Amino acid sequence: MPQKDPCQKQACEIQKCLQANNYMESKCQAVIQELRKCCARYPKGRSLVCSGFENEEEEKLTLKPTAK
């Protein structure tokens, strides 16, 4: 039996918040931050719902700043 995702509760809270606020992310920053905190507590790959944040962090690290 697979283990329960440790950050599933926070992911569900984000969905509830987004639905309640017409999908305006700006109104759900507090619950999004809670998910980020949860994701930071677990090793990479432990939480499926954190994979989007993990990918986002990798992209930030690999993107090189461009000179203007």
Secondary structure, DSSP 8 states (H G I E B T S, - for coil): -----TTHHHHHHHHHHHHHTTT-GGGGHHHHHHHHHHHHHS-TTS-GGGHHHHHHHHHHHH------
